[in-house]
Amino acid sequence: MKHKIFTFSAITIWVLSIILLALRLLTTTLDHISNISIITFAALLFATFLALLSIILAITNSYKRYINNLQNRLARWSKLSPRVNQVGDDAFNELPIGILVFDENLKEVKWVNNYAKVIFEERIVDRPIGEVSSALSDFLQGDDKTPITISIHEQKYEVIYKSEFQVVYLFNVSSREAVKREYQNNLPAIGIMNLDNFEENMTNFDISEQTSIKGEYLSAIADWVEEYSGYLKPYGDNRMVMLLKRKRLEEMMTNKFEILETIRDISTSYGIRVTLSVGIASWDLEYDELSDYAQNAIELAEKRGGDQAVVNIQNQKIAYFGAKLESITKSSRTNARLAAQMIQEIIDKSDQVYIMGHDQTDLDSFGSMIAALKMSLASPDTVPYLIIDEDKLDQTTIEVYNYLKQNDHPVIKHVITTNDALNKKTKDTLLLVLDTQNPTIVHSKELLEQKFKIGVIDHHRGNETSIQGDFTFIDPGASSTVELMMELFSFYAKDIKVDPFEASIMYGGLILDTNTFTYRTNVRTFEVASKLKDYGADAMLVKVWLRNDLSRIIEQNELLSHVEIFLDRFAIVKTNKQYKDRTFIAQVSELLLDIKGIDASFTIVLFEQNQVAVSARSFGAVNVQVLMEEMGGGGHLSSAATQIKDVSVDDAYNQLKHILELEYGGDNTPMKVILLEDVKGKGKKDQIIELAGGYANYLISSKLAVIANEENIKKLTEKKEQERIQAENYLELMKKLASEIDGKSVTLTIQIGVDGKRFGSVTTKQIVEAFQEKHGVVIDRKKLELATDIQSAGIYPVVVSLDKGVKATFEVNIIERREQS
C-alpha cells in the first residue's frame, strides 16, 4: 500500500512540474527563454526521476507478489493433489456410477467405464444401444432428457444425460426405489361396497329367508376382506366400507376381485339377480379427501350397471373389474318419474334447447333426438332445435333424414347446424346430449365446449371421462336411449304428440340397438315397442330402412371371406379399406356371430385417414365392453366399439389379439412365477405371484417373468443377498465421499448494480463448479439442498444428500461486487 502512495505522489509532483514549466514558457518572451531558472529544470528532472523509479518499483513488487502466489498455489496443490487424485480414482473406478459414451447419433456405445461393464454384465462397446437396453435407447432418442429411472438386470438406475459430451451417467437407485415402493405399498385404500338390487330381489322371500340370504352375502364379503387383512364395517342397509393397504389392493386386482364371482354364485343358487358393486380409491391424501374418491368410484360402478369393481389409484388409469353379467335395470318407476319431473323443470326454465346425439348419428340417436324435440315442444315458451350436420349422420339416418326433407316434415323446421347454433346461443340455452356420454364422439364438440346447462340421457356405461351434466338419466340396463325417452314420456306432466313417421324412426332405433329384440331385451323393451306401435310405428318401413343394398351385401361377404378364427372362439375381420358407416361395420360383426362356436366377433376397419374403428359383438360369454374399454372405447357387455387415432389397422389388430391372449389364451391352470419387471395390475419386480397358466406363460415368453421353481427361488434369494452387500458397499463409499465434503467452504460473488439492484441469484450449478474448482470434488447438483434461494451476501449452509441417511454439509460465502458508475 505504501509503494502505491509513494508512486502516486511522485507522479503527481512530476505532472505538476511539467504544468508549471509549461506555464512559465507561455508567459516568457523568446528573449528570456534562455534565462529560465536552472532550479526549475532541476526540479523537473528530479520529479521525472522519482516517477520513473516509482513505476519500476511498482512493477517489480507486483511481479514478486505474482510469483509468490504461484508458489503458494503450487505448494497447496502439491499437498492436495494426491487426495484429489485418490477421490477422482475412487469416483471413476470404485463408485457405482456407470459411464457410457455414445457416437454423435446416439446409436452406438463407444466407450464405458468399469462399473458400466458390471451393470450390463456383457460387452456393449460398439453395439447398438437398442440391443443393450430398449429403455435407454428410447430415452436417448426422445426429446425429453429429464433424468429417468430404468431397470437393468433387476437393478434400478437413474439416467442422467450430458448432451455436450454424448455421455450418460447411471446411478444405482435400487435402494431408493425400494423405499419408495415400500411407502406406496403401505398407503391407505378406502373401499365402499353395495349389494345391488337386494331389496327388489327379496320381495318373494319371507323375513327369515331374507335374513339368512343376506347373512350369506355378508359372510362371504367379510371372509374376502379378512383374506386381504382389511377392515370391514357395515353402514346403511346394504352398504359396507373397508380399509386396507395399497399392496393388498393390488393383490385384489391381480386376483380380479373374485368376490364378484362369489356373490354371483350365491345369487344363482337362490335364482335371484343380486350383484356387488365395489368402489376403491388409494391416494396419498387425507382420509376425508380419499373417501370422496372412493365415493366417486362406487357411484361410477353403479352408474355402469353394477356387478363390478372400480379402482382409482393415484397416477394410474381407473381400472374396471367384473361386469360379467348384462346390466340389471336400475330405472324403477320412481326414478323415471323423478327424472321426468327434473327434465321438465329444466326445459321450462330454458329459452331454447339444443338437442344432439353422437357423431355418425344412428337411428337410436336420431330417434331419441326426435323424442326430446317432441318433449321440448310441450313447453310453449321454449324453442327447441335439432343439431344436425349432415356429414355426421350414418348412411341409414341420411336416408331417413332425406325422406323428412322431401316430405317437408315439421321436424325439419327445427333443424339447425352447429354454426347456426353458435350464432343463436343465449345464456339460458339448454344442451341435451343423447345416446352418448363420451365427450370425444358427440355430434358437435363445439357446442359441448360452450358454457350451457347440460342434460345427458344415455343407455351406455360411463367412465371417468363421461360428460358431467346438470341433469343425467343414465341406465345401462336399458336396451336403447329411445327406451329411456319413452319411459320419460310416461311420467311427463305435459301432453306429448308423436306422429306415425316419428314413431317409426324411434321404433327403428329400438330395432337397431337390440338387433330385432335379440340383445339387451327385457319387459320394458317390449312395453316401449308396444307404445310406439300405438303411436303408429310402421315395422315394415323400418325393415326397408335397415335393408342392405346389393353392393353392401357383396362388400360384407367379401369381408367375411377373410375371417380369422383366433383361440378357437373369436372371429376377427380386418381391412385397410375405409368405411365410415358404423352400422355397416356393426352388421359385419353381427354376421360373424352366426359362425358356430364363436363367442365374440370383431371387425377392424380404417375409419378415417388417421383413425381405426373396431366393432365388437358377443353372445354374453365374453364381455366385449371391457375389451373395448382397454382399447379406449366402451359400450355394453354384448355390444361395444372403439375408435383409435394415430394407429394402423394392423396395430389395432395386434393390440386386440394381445388383449384376448392375456384374458383368454392358454391353459388357465394356476402357475407361480417370479416377476422380472413390474407388471401393471399384477405385481412388482422380484415378487412371487400366482397367475392363470396362459397369462403366466405369456409373461415368461416375454421375459417378464420366470417360473417360481426351487432353482429360481434360490437365485432370487442369492440375488437379494448380493444386492444387500452392494448396498452396504455403496453406503460406505458415500460416507467416505461425505467426509471429503463436510466442513469445506467456497466463495462466490453476486453482482450489484449502481442503483443497488441485485442481478439474479446463485445457482446450484455455480456452487458445484466452485466446489470442484477449489476442492477437486465433483458433486451432483441435484443432490444439493438449499434452505433458501441465495440472492444476497452472507454465509449459507448447503446440505448434500448422498444416500439414505448419508449427508454432508459445507458453506457458501457470498460477497457482493458492485458495478462502477
MOUR-V261965 format. One line per field, one symbol per residue. phi: phi as a letter, one per 30 degrees, with the letter a starting at -180 (. if undefined). A space follows every 10 residues. Layout:
phi->???
This chain:
phi->.ddddddddd dddddddddd ddddddccdd dcddcddddd dddddddddd dddddddddd dddddddddd dddddddddd eddddddddd ddccddbdbb ccddchcbdc abdddddddd hadbdicddd ddaddddddd ddddcdebcb cbhiccbdcb ccddchbbcc cdbedddddd ddddecddbc bbbbddhddd dcdccdeddd dddddddddd ddddddechc cbbdaidbcb bbbacedddd dedddhhddd dddddddddc ibcdbccbbb bbbdbddddd dddddddddd ddddjihacc ccceibdecb bihdceedec dddddddddd dddddddddc dabcbbccdh ecdddddddd ddddddddcd ccccbcdbce dccddddddd ddddddchde eddccbdddd dddcebdcdc cccciabddd bddbdddddd dcdbcbbacc dcbdcddccd bbbcbdddda dedddddded cddcdccbde dddddddddd dddchhicch cbeedddded dddddjecdd ddddeddcde dddddddddd dcdccchibb cbbbadddbc cddddddddd ddddddicca bbccbdcbeb bccbcbbacj dcdddddddd cjclkbecaa aabcchbcdd dddddddddd dddbdidcde bcbcdcbdbe iclceidcbc bdeddddddd ddhcabddcd dddddddddd dddddddddd dddddddddd ceidbbbbcb dcdddiddci bdcddddddd ddddcicdbd ddcdbcdadc bbdkccdbcc cdaeicbbbb ccccccbcdd d
